[in-house]
Amino acid sequence: MTDSVGLFDLHFCYHLKLQKEIEERFHIPAIFLPFAYEESELVYTDPGVIKEIKRVCFQGNPDKYRIEMVSILAANGFPVDIYGVGWQKTKLAKTFGVEIYGIATRPEFWRKNQEYRVQLNLFRQYNVGSHNMRTFEIPAVGGIQLTEYSDEQAKFFKENEEIFFFRKKEELLEKADELLNMSDSRTASIRSQARERSLRSGYTFADRALTVYNAFQQLI
């Protein structure tokens, strides 16, 4: 697969580090094409009718790293709800303070992003240092996102105002505690700013499609 990279006239890449590597190693153009959220399926509920759940929520399937991070939260007394497939087979199924549910439907997924005080975003190995779908999906409905730091995510959202980062395990605990104990007025402001940033910044898949279209037009 690597040998075939140089056979193409143009590459689209969601990872800035990989984009730079393609350009420098193969001397062909590579365009940064981030992930996004799907505007047509997004379900946004009036915050006035949302009953907030003051727990940490993670929506996704398990791997070694994700199990470790959730275990750290649970071991330090933070309540965590998990929605995904395969968690019942992990040690977290019998961990105090952790509740495991099946994977949410898409309408439920959007609702839970709004309902929970903290939405945890944990990368797969191939996303480390970059971003993923949740980077955009959580704030699109005004969710409060706690995720591992990356330069890319910091370019998309403003730290401690629209998104919250942890750089080490200790900071994960500090940020979770800060968010769970934050005033309702402050969290309402964060939710509003995160959603507003998403709506005005061109973070939808339609916007990404336009990037692709414009790039192809340059090749004609």
PyMOL commands that place a pseudoatom at each C-alpha (Angstrom):
pseudoatom trace, name=CA, resn=MET, resi=1, chain=A, elem=C, hetatm=0, pos=[0.000, 0.000, 0.000]
pseudoatom trace, name=CA, resn=THR, resi=2, chain=A, elem=C, hetatm=0, pos=[2.809, 2.400, 0.865]
pseudoatom trace, name=CA, resn=ASP, resi=3, chain=A, elem=C, hetatm=0, pos=[4.480, 1.726, -2.489]
pseudoatom trace, name=CA, resn=SER, resi=4, chain=A, elem=C, hetatm=0, pos=[1.292, 2.788, -4.296]
pseudoatom trace, name=CA, resn=VAL, resi=5, chain=A, elem=C, hetatm=0, pos=[1.078, 6.231, -2.660]
pseudoatom trace, name=CA, resn=GLY, resi=6, chain=A, elem=C, hetatm=0, pos=[3.332, 7.872, -5.221]
pseudoatom trace, name=CA, resn=LEU, resi=7, chain=A, elem=C, hetatm=0, pos=[1.190, 6.649, -8.138]
pseudoatom trace, name=CA, resn=PHE, resi=8, chain=A, elem=C, hetatm=0, pos=[-1.548, 9.169, -7.432]
pseudoatom trace, name=CA, resn=ASP, resi=9, chain=A, elem=C, hetatm=0, pos=[-1.774, 12.853, -8.353]
pseudoatom trace, name=CA, resn=LEU, resi=10, chain=A, elem=C, hetatm=0, pos=[-3.465, 13.912, -5.125]
pseudoatom trace, name=CA, resn=HIS, resi=11, chain=A, elem=C, hetatm=0, pos=[-4.127, 12.596, -1.638]
pseudoatom trace, name=CA, resn=PHE, resi=12, chain=A, elem=C, hetatm=0, pos=[-6.673, 13.584, 0.995]
pseudoatom trace, name=CA, resn=CYS, resi=13, chain=A, elem=C, hetatm=0, pos=[-5.616, 12.959, 4.561]
pseudoatom trace, name=CA, resn=TYR, resi=14, chain=A, elem=C, hetatm=0, pos=[-7.289, 13.568, 7.953]
pseudoatom trace, name=CA, resn=HIS, resi=15, chain=A, elem=C, hetatm=0, pos=[-3.997, 13.501, 9.890]
pseudoatom trace, name=CA, resn=LEU, resi=16, chain=A, elem=C, hetatm=0, pos=[-1.750, 16.567, 9.550]
pseudoatom trace, name=CA, resn=LYS, resi=17, chain=A, elem=C, hetatm=0, pos=[1.411, 14.632, 10.400]
pseudoatom trace, name=CA, resn=LEU, resi=18, chain=A, elem=C, hetatm=0, pos=[0.674, 12.059, 7.696]
pseudoatom trace, name=CA, resn=GLN, resi=19, chain=A, elem=C, hetatm=0, pos=[-0.224, 14.807, 5.214]
pseudoatom trace, name=CA, resn=LYS, resi=20, chain=A, elem=C, hetatm=0, pos=[3.197, 16.366, 5.716]
pseudoatom trace, name=CA, resn=GLU, resi=21, chain=A, elem=C, hetatm=0, pos=[4.909, 12.984, 5.375]
pseudoatom trace, name=CA, resn=ILE, resi=22, chain=A, elem=C, hetatm=0, pos=[3.178, 12.286, 2.050]
pseudoatom trace, name=CA, resn=GLU, resi=23, chain=A, elem=C, hetatm=0, pos=[4.199, 15.658, 0.657]
pseudoatom trace, name=CA, resn=GLU, resi=24, chain=A, elem=C, hetatm=0, pos=[7.812, 15.396, 1.784]
pseudoatom trace, name=CA, resn=ARG, resi=25, chain=A, elem=C, hetatm=0, pos=[8.389, 11.736, 1.009]
pseudoatom trace, name=CA, resn=PHE, resi=26, chain=A, elem=C, hetatm=0, pos=[6.514, 11.402, -2.271]
pseudoatom trace, name=CA, resn=HIS, resi=27, chain=A, elem=C, hetatm=0, pos=[6.564, 15.032, -3.484]
pseudoatom trace, name=CA, resn=ILE, resi=28, chain=A, elem=C, hetatm=0, pos=[2.893, 15.061, -4.393]
pseudoatom trace, name=CA, resn=PRO, resi=29, chain=A, elem=C, hetatm=0, pos=[0.112, 17.305, -3.040]
pseudoatom trace, name=CA, resn=ALA, resi=30, chain=A, elem=C, hetatm=0, pos=[-1.866, 16.145, -0.006]
pseudoatom trace, name=CA, resn=ILE, resi=31, chain=A, elem=C, hetatm=0, pos=[-4.885, 18.045, 1.264]
pseudoatom trace, name=CA, resn=PHE, resi=32, chain=A, elem=C, hetatm=0, pos=[-5.962, 18.059, 4.892]
pseudoatom trace, name=CA, resn=LEU, resi=33, chain=A, elem=C, hetatm=0, pos=[-9.495, 16.653, 5.078]
pseudoatom trace, name=CA, resn=PRO, resi=34, chain=A, elem=C, hetatm=0, pos=[-10.661, 16.373, 8.699]
pseudoatom trace, name=CA, resn=PHE, resi=35, chain=A, elem=C, hetatm=0, pos=[-13.528, 14.299, 9.987]
pseudoatom trace, name=CA, resn=ALA, resi=36, chain=A, elem=C, hetatm=0, pos=[-16.855, 16.056, 10.547]
pseudoatom trace, name=CA, resn=TYR, resi=37, chain=A, elem=C, hetatm=0, pos=[-20.413, 15.597, 11.770]
pseudoatom trace, name=CA, resn=GLU, resi=38, chain=A, elem=C, hetatm=0, pos=[-23.425, 14.663, 9.652]
pseudoatom trace, name=CA, resn=GLU, resi=39, chain=A, elem=C, hetatm=0, pos=[-25.774, 17.621, 9.788]
pseudoatom trace, name=CA, resn=SER, resi=40, chain=A, elem=C, hetatm=0, pos=[-28.693, 15.804, 8.142]
pseudoatom trace, name=CA, resn=GLU, resi=41, chain=A, elem=C, hetatm=0, pos=[-28.896, 13.156, 10.896]
pseudoatom trace, name=CA, resn=LEU, resi=42, chain=A, elem=C, hetatm=0, pos=[-28.109, 15.386, 13.862]
pseudoatom trace, name=CA, resn=VAL, resi=43, chain=A, elem=C, hetatm=0, pos=[-30.872, 15.495, 16.454]
pseudoatom trace, name=CA, resn=TYR, resi=44, chain=A, elem=C, hetatm=0, pos=[-30.731, 18.592, 18.648]
pseudoatom trace, name=CA, resn=THR, resi=45, chain=A, elem=C, hetatm=0, pos=[-33.055, 18.920, 21.636]
pseudoatom trace, name=CA, resn=ASP, resi=46, chain=A, elem=C, hetatm=0, pos=[-33.964, 22.199, 23.284]
pseudoatom trace, name=CA, resn=PRO, resi=47, chain=A, elem=C, hetatm=0, pos=[-31.674, 22.361, 26.353]
pseudoatom trace, name=CA, resn=GLY, resi=48, chain=A, elem=C, hetatm=0, pos=[-34.647, 23.542, 28.393]
pseudoatom trace, name=CA, resn=VAL, resi=49, chain=A, elem=C, hetatm=0, pos=[-36.175, 20.064, 28.288]
pseudoatom trace, name=CA, resn=ILE, resi=50, chain=A, elem=C, hetatm=0, pos=[-32.935, 18.140, 28.834]
pseudoatom trace, name=CA, resn=LYS, resi=51, chain=A, elem=C, hetatm=0, pos=[-32.453, 16.630, 32.301]
pseudoatom trace, name=CA, resn=GLU, resi=52, chain=A, elem=C, hetatm=0, pos=[-28.719, 16.613, 32.830]
pseudoatom trace, name=CA, resn=ILE, resi=53, chain=A, elem=C, hetatm=0, pos=[-26.995, 13.443, 34.045]
pseudoatom trace, name=CA, resn=LYS, resi=54, chain=A, elem=C, hetatm=0, pos=[-23.998, 14.350, 36.205]
pseudoatom trace, name=CA, resn=ARG, resi=55, chain=A, elem=C, hetatm=0, pos=[-21.864, 11.388, 35.262]
pseudoatom trace, name=CA, resn=VAL, resi=56, chain=A, elem=C, hetatm=0, pos=[-19.092, 10.675, 32.767]
pseudoatom trace, name=CA, resn=CYS, resi=57, chain=A, elem=C, hetatm=0, pos=[-20.291, 9.005, 29.567]
pseudoatom trace, name=CA, resn=PHE, resi=58, chain=A, elem=C, hetatm=0, pos=[-18.325, 7.089, 26.965]
pseudoatom trace, name=CA, resn=GLN, resi=59, chain=A, elem=C, hetatm=0, pos=[-19.891, 5.983, 23.694]
pseudoatom trace, name=CA, resn=GLY, resi=60, chain=A, elem=C, hetatm=0, pos=[-17.787, 3.477, 21.769]
pseudoatom trace, name=CA, resn=ASN, resi=61, chain=A, elem=C, hetatm=0, pos=[-16.368, -0.026, 21.870]
pseudoatom trace, name=CA, resn=PRO, resi=62, chain=A, elem=C, hetatm=0, pos=[-13.537, -1.246, 24.111]
pseudoatom trace, name=CA, resn=ASP, resi=63, chain=A, elem=C, hetatm=0, pos=[-9.840, -1.705, 23.567]
pseudoatom trace, name=CA, resn=LYS, resi=64, chain=A, elem=C, hetatm=0, pos=[-6.973, -1.994, 26.046]
pseudoatom trace, name=CA, resn=TYR, resi=65, chain=A, elem=C, hetatm=0, pos=[-6.384, 1.743, 26.305]
pseudoatom trace, name=CA, resn=ARG, resi=66, chain=A, elem=C, hetatm=0, pos=[-10.063, 2.657, 26.676]
pseudoatom trace, name=CA, resn=ILE, resi=67, chain=A, elem=C, hetatm=0, pos=[-10.535, 0.049, 29.388]
pseudoatom trace, name=CA, resn=GLU, resi=68, chain=A, elem=C, hetatm=0, pos=[-7.518, 1.456, 31.223]
pseudoatom trace, name=CA, resn=MET, resi=69, chain=A, elem=C, hetatm=0, pos=[-8.763, 5.054, 31.112]
pseudoatom trace, name=CA, resn=VAL, resi=70, chain=A, elem=C, hetatm=0, pos=[-12.288, 4.202, 32.269]
pseudoatom trace, name=CA, resn=SER, resi=71, chain=A, elem=C, hetatm=0, pos=[-10.825, 1.980, 35.002]
pseudoatom trace, name=CA, resn=ILE, resi=72, chain=A, elem=C, hetatm=0, pos=[-8.763, 4.907, 36.284]
pseudoatom trace, name=CA, resn=LEU, resi=73, chain=A, elem=C, hetatm=0, pos=[-11.871, 7.072, 36.520]
pseudoatom trace, name=CA, resn=ALA, resi=74, chain=A, elem=C, hetatm=0, pos=[-13.873, 4.355, 38.276]
pseudoatom trace, name=CA, resn=ALA, resi=75, chain=A, elem=C, hetatm=0, pos=[-11.051, 3.554, 40.712]
pseudoatom trace, name=CA, resn=ASN, resi=76, chain=A, elem=C, hetatm=0, pos=[-11.028, 7.198, 41.773]
pseudoatom trace, name=CA, resn=GLY, resi=77, chain=A, elem=C, hetatm=0, pos=[-14.732, 7.352, 42.467]
pseudoatom trace, name=CA, resn=PHE, resi=78, chain=A, elem=C, hetatm=0, pos=[-16.029, 8.882, 39.230]
pseudoatom trace, name=CA, resn=PRO, resi=79, chain=A, elem=C, hetatm=0, pos=[-19.351, 7.441, 37.994]
pseudoatom trace, name=CA, resn=VAL, resi=80, chain=A, elem=C, hetatm=0, pos=[-19.172, 6.281, 34.380]
pseudoatom trace, name=CA, resn=ASP, resi=81, chain=A, elem=C, hetatm=0, pos=[-21.865, 5.114, 31.962]
pseudoatom trace, name=CA, resn=ILE, resi=82, chain=A, elem=C, hetatm=0, pos=[-20.719, 3.214, 28.873]
pseudoatom trace, name=CA, resn=TYR, resi=83, chain=A, elem=C, hetatm=0, pos=[-22.659, 2.647, 25.652]
pseudoatom trace, name=CA, resn=GLY, resi=84, chain=A, elem=C, hetatm=0, pos=[-21.130, 0.151, 23.248]
pseudoatom trace, name=CA, resn=VAL, resi=85, chain=A, elem=C, hetatm=0, pos=[-20.515, -3.464, 22.268]
pseudoatom trace, name=CA, resn=GLY, resi=86, chain=A, elem=C, hetatm=0, pos=[-18.126, -5.819, 24.060]
pseudoatom trace, name=CA, resn=TRP, resi=87, chain=A, elem=C, hetatm=0, pos=[-17.841, -4.095, 27.429]
pseudoatom trace, name=CA, resn=GLN, resi=88, chain=A, elem=C, hetatm=0, pos=[-19.700, -6.862, 29.264]
pseudoatom trace, name=CA, resn=LYS, resi=89, chain=A, elem=C, hetatm=0, pos=[-16.725, -9.138, 28.602]
pseudoatom trace, name=CA, resn=THR, resi=90, chain=A, elem=C, hetatm=0, pos=[-14.265, -6.774, 30.292]
pseudoatom trace, name=CA, resn=LYS, resi=91, chain=A, elem=C, hetatm=0, pos=[-13.392, -6.307, 33.961]
pseudoatom trace, name=CA, resn=LEU, resi=92, chain=A, elem=C, hetatm=0, pos=[-15.445, -3.118, 33.969]
pseudoatom trace, name=CA, resn=ALA, resi=93, chain=A, elem=C, hetatm=0, pos=[-18.657, -5.164, 33.864]
pseudoatom trace, name=CA, resn=LYS, resi=94, chain=A, elem=C, hetatm=0, pos=[-18.170, -5.858, 37.580]
pseudoatom trace, name=CA, resn=THR, resi=95, chain=A, elem=C, hetatm=0, pos=[-16.632, -2.523, 38.572]
pseudoatom trace, name=CA, resn=PHE, resi=96, chain=A, elem=C, hetatm=0, pos=[-18.421, -0.397, 41.145]
pseudoatom trace, name=CA, resn=GLY, resi=97, chain=A, elem=C, hetatm=0, pos=[-19.664, 2.906, 39.739]
pseudoatom trace, name=CA, resn=VAL, resi=98, chain=A, elem=C, hetatm=0, pos=[-19.639, 1.725, 36.117]
pseudoatom trace, name=CA, resn=GLU, resi=99, chain=A, elem=C, hetatm=0, pos=[-22.887, 1.053, 34.263]
pseudoatom trace, name=CA, resn=ILE, resi=100, chain=A, elem=C, hetatm=0, pos=[-22.789, -0.651, 30.869]
pseudoatom trace, name=CA, resn=TYR, resi=101, chain=A, elem=C, hetatm=0, pos=[-25.478, -0.355, 28.196]
pseudoatom trace, name=CA, resn=GLY, resi=102, chain=A, elem=C, hetatm=0, pos=[-25.847, -1.495, 24.614]
pseudoatom trace, name=CA, resn=ILE, resi=103, chain=A, elem=C, hetatm=0, pos=[-24.807, 0.719, 21.737]
pseudoatom trace, name=CA, resn=ALA, resi=104, chain=A, elem=C, hetatm=0, pos=[-27.117, 3.702, 21.328]
pseudoatom trace, name=CA, resn=THR, resi=105, chain=A, elem=C, hetatm=0, pos=[-29.186, 4.282, 18.213]
pseudoatom trace, name=CA, resn=ARG, resi=106, chain=A, elem=C, hetatm=0, pos=[-28.181, 7.400, 16.320]
pseudoatom trace, name=CA, resn=PRO, resi=107, chain=A, elem=C, hetatm=0, pos=[-31.022, 9.555, 17.715]
pseudoatom trace, name=CA, resn=GLU, resi=108, chain=A, elem=C, hetatm=0, pos=[-30.148, 8.293, 21.206]
pseudoatom trace, name=CA, resn=PHE, resi=109, chain=A, elem=C, hetatm=0, pos=[-26.465, 8.969, 20.540]
pseudoatom trace, name=CA, resn=TRP, resi=110, chain=A, elem=C, hetatm=0, pos=[-27.123, 12.649, 19.903]
pseudoatom trace, name=CA, resn=ARG, resi=111, chain=A, elem=C, hetatm=0, pos=[-29.428, 12.897, 22.919]
pseudoatom trace, name=CA, resn=LYS, resi=112, chain=A, elem=C, hetatm=0, pos=[-26.845, 11.374, 25.244]
pseudoatom trace, name=CA, resn=ASN, resi=113, chain=A, elem=C, hetatm=0, pos=[-24.233, 13.857, 24.051]
pseudoatom trace, name=CA, resn=GLN, resi=114, chain=A, elem=C, hetatm=0, pos=[-26.534, 16.546, 25.418]
pseudoatom trace, name=CA, resn=GLU, resi=115, chain=A, elem=C, hetatm=0, pos=[-27.730, 14.785, 28.550]
pseudoatom trace, name=CA, resn=TYR, resi=116, chain=A, elem=C, hetatm=0, pos=[-24.443, 13.859, 30.180]
pseudoatom trace, name=CA, resn=ARG, resi=117, chain=A, elem=C, hetatm=0, pos=[-22.301, 16.402, 31.997]
pseudoatom trace, name=CA, resn=VAL, resi=118, chain=A, elem=C, hetatm=0, pos=[-19.107, 14.881, 30.552]
pseudoatom trace, name=CA, resn=GLN, resi=119, chain=A, elem=C, hetatm=0, pos=[-18.649, 13.110, 27.239]
pseudoatom trace, name=CA, resn=LEU, resi=120, chain=A, elem=C, hetatm=0, pos=[-15.336, 11.229, 27.153]
pseudoatom trace, name=CA, resn=ASN, resi=121, chain=A, elem=C, hetatm=0, pos=[-13.529, 10.899, 23.834]
pseudoatom trace, name=CA, resn=LEU, resi=122, chain=A, elem=C, hetatm=0, pos=[-10.743, 8.285, 23.774]
pseudoatom trace, name=CA, resn=PHE, resi=123, chain=A, elem=C, hetatm=0, pos=[-8.749, 7.739, 20.587]
pseudoatom trace, name=CA, resn=ARG, resi=124, chain=A, elem=C, hetatm=0, pos=[-8.043, 4.515, 18.821]
pseudoatom trace, name=CA, resn=GLN, resi=125, chain=A, elem=C, hetatm=0, pos=[-4.310, 3.986, 18.253]
pseudoatom trace, name=CA, resn=TYR, resi=126, chain=A, elem=C, hetatm=0, pos=[-4.468, 5.232, 14.654]
pseudoatom trace, name=CA, resn=ASN, resi=127, chain=A, elem=C, hetatm=0, pos=[-6.016, 8.527, 15.780]
pseudoatom trace, name=CA, resn=VAL, resi=128, chain=A, elem=C, hetatm=0, pos=[-3.415, 9.389, 18.411]
pseudoatom trace, name=CA, resn=GLY, resi=129, chain=A, elem=C, hetatm=0, pos=[-2.107, 12.919, 17.854]
pseudoatom trace, name=CA, resn=SER, resi=130, chain=A, elem=C, hetatm=0, pos=[-4.945, 13.718, 15.463]
pseudoatom trace, name=CA, resn=HIS, resi=131, chain=A, elem=C, hetatm=0, pos=[-8.744, 13.682, 15.963]
pseudoatom trace, name=CA, resn=ASN, resi=132, chain=A, elem=C, hetatm=0, pos=[-11.787, 11.513, 15.247]
pseudoatom trace, name=CA, resn=MET, resi=133, chain=A, elem=C, hetatm=0, pos=[-15.513, 11.690, 14.538]
pseudoatom trace, name=CA, resn=ARG, resi=134, chain=A, elem=C, hetatm=0, pos=[-16.398, 12.385, 18.165]
pseudoatom trace, name=CA, resn=THR, resi=135, chain=A, elem=C, hetatm=0, pos=[-14.218, 15.494, 18.046]
pseudoatom trace, name=CA, resn=PHE, resi=136, chain=A, elem=C, hetatm=0, pos=[-16.983, 17.133, 16.009]
pseudoatom trace, name=CA, resn=GLU, resi=137, chain=A, elem=C, hetatm=0, pos=[-20.085, 15.140, 16.941]
pseudoatom trace, name=CA, resn=ILE, resi=138, chain=A, elem=C, hetatm=0, pos=[-20.022, 15.945, 20.660]
pseudoatom trace, name=CA, resn=PRO, resi=139, chain=A, elem=C, hetatm=0, pos=[-19.824, 19.762, 20.390]
pseudoatom trace, name=CA, resn=ALA, resi=140, chain=A, elem=C, hetatm=0, pos=[-22.230, 19.851, 17.436]
pseudoatom trace, name=CA, resn=VAL, resi=141, chain=A, elem=C, hetatm=0, pos=[-25.120, 19.360, 19.872]
pseudoatom trace, name=CA, resn=GLY, resi=142, chain=A, elem=C, hetatm=0, pos=[-23.531, 21.276, 22.713]
pseudoatom trace, name=CA, resn=GLY, resi=143, chain=A, elem=C, hetatm=0, pos=[-21.913, 18.332, 24.474]
pseudoatom trace, name=CA, resn=ILE, resi=144, chain=A, elem=C, hetatm=0, pos=[-19.073, 18.920, 26.932]
pseudoatom trace, name=CA, resn=GLN, resi=145, chain=A, elem=C, hetatm=0, pos=[-16.108, 16.978, 25.624]
pseudoatom trace, name=CA, resn=LEU, resi=146, chain=A, elem=C, hetatm=0, pos=[-13.191, 15.668, 27.680]
pseudoatom trace, name=CA, resn=THR, resi=147, chain=A, elem=C, hetatm=0, pos=[-10.520, 14.195, 25.439]
pseudoatom trace, name=CA, resn=GLU, resi=148, chain=A, elem=C, hetatm=0, pos=[-6.806, 13.635, 25.101]
pseudoatom trace, name=CA, resn=TYR, resi=149, chain=A, elem=C, hetatm=0, pos=[-4.840, 16.621, 23.879]
pseudoatom trace, name=CA, resn=SER, resi=150, chain=A, elem=C, hetatm=0, pos=[-3.766, 16.954, 20.257]
pseudoatom trace, name=CA, resn=ASP, resi=151, chain=A, elem=C, hetatm=0, pos=[-2.631, 19.986, 18.307]
pseudoatom trace, name=CA, resn=GLU, resi=152, chain=A, elem=C, hetatm=0, pos=[-5.297, 19.299, 15.700]
pseudoatom trace, name=CA, resn=GLN, resi=153, chain=A, elem=C, hetatm=0, pos=[-8.182, 19.322, 18.164]
pseudoatom trace, name=CA, resn=ALA, resi=154, chain=A, elem=C, hetatm=0, pos=[-6.799, 22.495, 19.726]
pseudoatom trace, name=CA, resn=LYS, resi=155, chain=A, elem=C, hetatm=0, pos=[-7.052, 24.149, 16.296]
pseudoatom trace, name=CA, resn=PHE, resi=156, chain=A, elem=C, hetatm=0, pos=[-10.724, 23.196, 15.963]
pseudoatom trace, name=CA, resn=PHE, resi=157, chain=A, elem=C, hetatm=0, pos=[-11.935, 24.176, 19.445]
pseudoatom trace, name=CA, resn=LYS, resi=158, chain=A, elem=C, hetatm=0, pos=[-10.738, 26.508, 22.191]
pseudoatom trace, name=CA, resn=GLU, resi=159, chain=A, elem=C, hetatm=0, pos=[-9.428, 24.733, 25.266]
pseudoatom trace, name=CA, resn=ASN, resi=160, chain=A, elem=C, hetatm=0, pos=[-11.353, 25.159, 28.532]
pseudoatom trace, name=CA, resn=GLU, resi=161, chain=A, elem=C, hetatm=0, pos=[-14.109, 27.063, 26.725]
pseudoatom trace, name=CA, resn=GLU, resi=162, chain=A, elem=C, hetatm=0, pos=[-15.331, 24.732, 23.970]
pseudoatom trace, name=CA, resn=ILE, resi=163, chain=A, elem=C, hetatm=0, pos=[-13.395, 21.545, 24.734]
pseudoatom trace, name=CA, resn=PHE, resi=164, chain=A, elem=C, hetatm=0, pos=[-11.413, 20.098, 27.649]
pseudoatom trace, name=CA, resn=PHE, resi=165, chain=A, elem=C, hetatm=0, pos=[-8.129, 18.216, 27.312]
pseudoatom trace, name=CA, resn=PHE, resi=166, chain=A, elem=C, hetatm=0, pos=[-6.044, 15.903, 29.437]
pseudoatom trace, name=CA, resn=ARG, resi=167, chain=A, elem=C, hetatm=0, pos=[-2.360, 15.268, 28.707]
pseudoatom trace, name=CA, resn=LYS, resi=168, chain=A, elem=C, hetatm=0, pos=[-1.704, 12.661, 31.379]
pseudoatom trace, name=CA, resn=LYS, resi=169, chain=A, elem=C, hetatm=0, pos=[-3.722, 10.379, 33.642]
pseudoatom trace, name=CA, resn=GLU, resi=170, chain=A, elem=C, hetatm=0, pos=[-3.619, 12.773, 36.575]
pseudoatom trace, name=CA, resn=GLU, resi=171, chain=A, elem=C, hetatm=0, pos=[-5.090, 15.542, 34.453]
pseudoatom trace, name=CA, resn=LEU, resi=172, chain=A, elem=C, hetatm=0, pos=[-7.899, 13.231, 33.329]
pseudoatom trace, name=CA, resn=LEU, resi=173, chain=A, elem=C, hetatm=0, pos=[-8.986, 12.986, 36.963]
pseudoatom trace, name=CA, resn=GLU, resi=174, chain=A, elem=C, hetatm=0, pos=[-8.552, 16.706, 37.580]
pseudoatom trace, name=CA, resn=LYS, resi=175, chain=A, elem=C, hetatm=0, pos=[-10.634, 17.694, 34.557]
pseudoatom trace, name=CA, resn=ALA, resi=176, chain=A, elem=C, hetatm=0, pos=[-13.364, 15.153, 35.275]
pseudoatom trace, name=CA, resn=ASP, resi=177, chain=A, elem=C, hetatm=0, pos=[-13.656, 16.480, 38.822]
pseudoatom trace, name=CA, resn=GLU, resi=178, chain=A, elem=C, hetatm=0, pos=[-13.700, 20.080, 37.622]
pseudoatom trace, name=CA, resn=LEU, resi=179, chain=A, elem=C, hetatm=0, pos=[-16.461, 19.428, 35.104]
pseudoatom trace, name=CA, resn=LEU, resi=180, chain=A, elem=C, hetatm=0, pos=[-18.667, 17.331, 37.370]
pseudoatom trace, name=CA, resn=ASN, resi=181, chain=A, elem=C, hetatm=0, pos=[-18.544, 20.003, 40.057]
pseudoatom trace, name=CA, resn=MET, resi=182, chain=A, elem=C, hetatm=0, pos=[-18.869, 22.996, 37.755]
pseudoatom trace, name=CA, resn=SER, resi=183, chain=A, elem=C, hetatm=0, pos=[-21.822, 25.354, 38.140]
pseudoatom trace, name=CA, resn=ASP, resi=184, chain=A, elem=C, hetatm=0, pos=[-24.832, 24.913, 35.893]
pseudoatom trace, name=CA, resn=SER, resi=185, chain=A, elem=C, hetatm=0, pos=[-24.431, 28.429, 34.507]
pseudoatom trace, name=CA, resn=ARG, resi=186, chain=A, elem=C, hetatm=0, pos=[-20.817, 27.747, 33.500]
pseudoatom trace, name=CA, resn=THR, resi=187, chain=A, elem=C, hetatm=0, pos=[-21.644, 24.451, 31.817]
pseudoatom trace, name=CA, resn=ALA, resi=188, chain=A, elem=C, hetatm=0, pos=[-24.526, 26.066, 29.950]
pseudoatom trace, name=CA, resn=SER, resi=189, chain=A, elem=C, hetatm=0, pos=[-22.089, 28.637, 28.596]
pseudoatom trace, name=CA, resn=ILE, resi=190, chain=A, elem=C, hetatm=0, pos=[-19.626, 25.931, 27.518]
pseudoatom trace, name=CA, resn=ARG, resi=191, chain=A, elem=C, hetatm=0, pos=[-22.347, 23.987, 25.736]
pseudoatom trace, name=CA, resn=SER, resi=192, chain=A, elem=C, hetatm=0, pos=[-23.519, 27.095, 23.913]
pseudoatom trace, name=CA, resn=GLN, resi=193, chain=A, elem=C, hetatm=0, pos=[-20.005, 28.085, 22.827]
pseudoatom trace, name=CA, resn=ALA, resi=194, chain=A, elem=C, hetatm=0, pos=[-19.136, 24.586, 21.630]
pseudoatom trace, name=CA, resn=ARG, resi=195, chain=A, elem=C, hetatm=0, pos=[-22.273, 24.311, 19.519]
pseudoatom trace, name=CA, resn=GLU, resi=196, chain=A, elem=C, hetatm=0, pos=[-21.891, 27.832, 18.126]
pseudoatom trace, name=CA, resn=ARG, resi=197, chain=A, elem=C, hetatm=0, pos=[-18.287, 27.119, 17.127]
pseudoatom trace, name=CA, resn=SER, resi=198, chain=A, elem=C, hetatm=0, pos=[-19.429, 23.963, 15.324]
pseudoatom trace, name=CA, resn=LEU, resi=199, chain=A, elem=C, hetatm=0, pos=[-22.221, 25.688, 13.440]
pseudoatom trace, name=CA, resn=ARG, resi=200, chain=A, elem=C, hetatm=0, pos=[-20.168, 28.639, 12.195]
pseudoatom trace, name=CA, resn=SER, resi=201, chain=A, elem=C, hetatm=0, pos=[-16.887, 26.891, 11.395]
pseudoatom trace, name=CA, resn=GLY, resi=202, chain=A, elem=C, hetatm=0, pos=[-17.794, 24.577, 8.519]
pseudoatom trace, name=CA, resn=TYR, resi=203, chain=A, elem=C, hetatm=0, pos=[-17.424, 21.290, 10.387]
pseudoatom trace, name=CA, resn=THR, resi=204, chain=A, elem=C, hetatm=0, pos=[-20.080, 19.287, 8.514]
pseudoatom trace, name=CA, resn=PHE, resi=205, chain=A, elem=C, hetatm=0, pos=[-19.549, 16.534, 5.955]
pseudoatom trace, name=CA, resn=ALA, resi=206, chain=A, elem=C, hetatm=0, pos=[-21.119, 18.815, 3.366]
pseudoatom trace, name=CA, resn=ASP, resi=207, chain=A, elem=C, hetatm=0, pos=[-18.304, 21.281, 4.036]
pseudoatom trace, name=CA, resn=ARG, resi=208, chain=A, elem=C, hetatm=0, pos=[-15.724, 18.503, 3.661]
pseudoatom trace, name=CA, resn=ALA, resi=209, chain=A, elem=C, hetatm=0, pos=[-17.313, 17.442, 0.374]
pseudoatom trace, name=CA, resn=LEU, resi=210, chain=A, elem=C, hetatm=0, pos=[-16.911, 21.000, -0.878]
pseudoatom trace, name=CA, resn=THR, resi=211, chain=A, elem=C, hetatm=0, pos=[-13.200, 20.830, -0.027]
pseudoatom trace, name=CA, resn=VAL, resi=212, chain=A, elem=C, hetatm=0, pos=[-12.901, 17.695, -2.169]
pseudoatom trace, name=CA, resn=TYR, resi=213, chain=A, elem=C, hetatm=0, pos=[-14.880, 19.248, -5.010]
pseudoatom trace, name=CA, resn=ASN, resi=214, chain=A, elem=C, hetatm=0, pos=[-12.728, 22.381, -5.062]
pseudoatom trace, name=CA, resn=ALA, resi=215, chain=A, elem=C, hetatm=0, pos=[-9.567, 20.273, -5.049]
pseudoatom trace, name=CA, resn=PHE, resi=216, chain=A, elem=C, hetatm=0, pos=[-10.769, 18.269, -8.042]
pseudoatom trace, name=CA, resn=GLN, resi=217, chain=A, elem=C, hetatm=0, pos=[-11.624, 21.445, -9.863]
pseudoatom trace, name=CA, resn=GLN, resi=218, chain=A, elem=C, hetatm=0, pos=[-7.991, 22.529, -9.552]
pseudoatom trace, name=CA, resn=LEU, resi=219, chain=A, elem=C, hetatm=0, pos=[-6.923, 19.335, -11.331]
pseudoatom trace, name=CA, resn=ILE, resi=220, chain=A, elem=C, hetatm=0, pos=[-9.096, 19.954, -14.378]
for i in range(1, 220): cmd.bond("trace and resi %d" % i, "trace and resi %d" % (i + 1))
show_as sticks, trace
zoom trace
